[in-house]
Amino acid sequence: MITFAKQKFYVTTPIYYLNSYPHIGHAYTTIAADILARWKKSRGYDVFFLTGSDEHGLKLQRAAEERGWPTKKFMDYMANHFKQLWKELNIEYDKFIRTTSKDHKERVQKLIEKLKQTREIYKNTYEGLYCVGCEAYLTEKELEAGLCPYHQKKPEYMKEESYFFKLSKYQDKLLKLYKDKPDFIQPKARKNEIINRVKEGLNDLSITRTSFSWGIPFPGNDKHVLYVWFDALPNYITALGWPGEKFKKYWPADVHLMSKEINWFHSVIWPAQLTAAGIKPPKKVFIHGWLTIDGKKMSKTIGNVLNPSDIAAKYTADSLRYAIMREIPFGTDGDFSEKKLAERHNRELANDLGNLLSRALTLIEKNCNGKIPSPDKLQMPEKDLIADCNRAIDRSDEKMELLEYHHALDEIWKLVNAANRYVDQMKPWTLKGKRLDTVLYQLADSLRVICALVYPFIPSTAEELAKQLGIKVPNQKSLKPHQLKAGTKIKKGKPLFPKVEYKEEEKIVYQGDFSMLDIRVGKVVESEPIKEAKKLLKLKVDLGKLGERQLVAGLKEHYSHEKLKGKLIAVLVNLKPAKLRGNLSQGMLLAAQDDRGVVEVLDLKKSKPGDKITVDGLELPPKKEITYEEFSTVRLVVEKRYATWSGKPLKTKYEQIKLTKAKDKARIL
Ligand code: MSP
């Protein structure tokens, strides 16, 4: 017997920076990669799906320093956070690569050795601008009003000894690659941007740094660590154990997924780095769009950064996966909103799909003893529905081949709608005998086809659907109508998607990161009005081990200064000190403020000066210093008379903080 090796398929996400928690932008790419991986597996491919974390460089070293944790400990914590989220979102990767792993480091060094041997690397001095947010060298030309266009921050000036990679040599080779492989960069608009920039000429790339140490040592000179991108890009081959067997099997990658801000690194630096080492470039770099939320750029200050865990908890992970891919054409920027997700959840998932299954199973239970009946002679409506099944099987795959996820879903939903129309037309409850059996068989069999097609998008749901139909999720490879075995016992269960009522006032909002705050109990030892200011009081506060500090608080109109003396209050102690009307404030007193203008100081009774005020479940230590903007991203609110964050009470070892005057939902600032 001749056996054919399965065709391979290798898909990757960017490896995400671990400076902060994952958000819906990271989830978007990873969901897309997971759907594609599952799709290809289901079509019979031997798939490898890689994701992971990018853990070196100055940005990450600083993120750990801010918390006072050893860098590696911080990375372990954040990497686990990403892994946990991927589990919650039904992401089934084959490998999660970490750039701090021994394997990765050794293989990157080996790659560099190879580039050194081929004389692609030389030593010189780098002088210029660097944006730590992007981890990228910038030229004056790339700035907008002197700022990095992505981070709106002034780049840092640097001058240091550095090793360089001869990127300039690759201009013609790269232009040839884009010409010979017209699909190498997709969509087209993104390809044209790159071609235009490459045509302008390429500078050699500084690939090592000496001013910090959090990176992979440069082989042969460990005063230098590798530039983070030169260490990160090779993850796509080190994860396969380059140059071993797995690498030989899966490389070149079939597609690298990402959004546009990192296109340059993947479409220019990466193929040049590979070519220099004698390795084939990947087959495709696909650039999807940027997500905005409710029409606005995601921003912690606006408070519209959506946490994918919160969405999954309220609507299910599958709803999120479905809605985000259905809503936004892959490859263009798009808007995501909870309201639209809720509409799709209720209409397309709960009604169109969920009700279809429950109608079919109820009828089979009632009329066929809970077993799939045998079909008899097929009439026109069955033949039509079979044609719809075949069309959906073929067309959805054509669309997925083009990474048009939303069109693939359109094709699948045409079948879901056709099956619903079939029930409405046939009115099985009016039928009897063989005709009834045929209609119910046809319905159940169409659900089997739907199950196979929706599985990559909504895997948990497809598994539940299959279970209720009494089957396993079928593969799409050789999927055909009329393969459902008559006599199969069904098992009607819970609805696939319970409806969720969407209310604007209960919308998911960004809660911020409480863990960055350092809030302590302070005892007011002195208090006096600031004469020349209408609103300000000056306080001296005993903070236990932290000593005494002066605070300026805008309380004059709400509290008499005598009344504050002796009180135990809550003080944000890691706020960057500021001068207010010439008076230094070394922290901030916290008070609730409601919509009637009532202001109430957080008042403690049983705690001691210096005691920490926290919430349960925090792991990260506070940041050393935060700005007021950072503080105001954290939503502290009064809930049922208590000071809370994210539904959890603020507390010391001895008490929770109760309020008596401020209304529920009052913000604490
Ligand atoms: N560490 C680099 C990638 C190295 S790959 C060798 C990096 N990390 S990142 O954490 O900043 O992730 C960027 C990627 O996250 C984007 O390319 C995109 O895939 C995803 N997204 C992050 N925010 C996004 C949106 N607002 N919208 C869509 N996707 C975005 O860059």
Residues whose N, C-alpha, C, O or C-beta is under 5 A from the ligand:
A	BS01	MSP	P14 I15 Y16 Y17 G25 H26 Y28 T29 D54 A232 L233 M258 S259 I262 G289 W290 L291
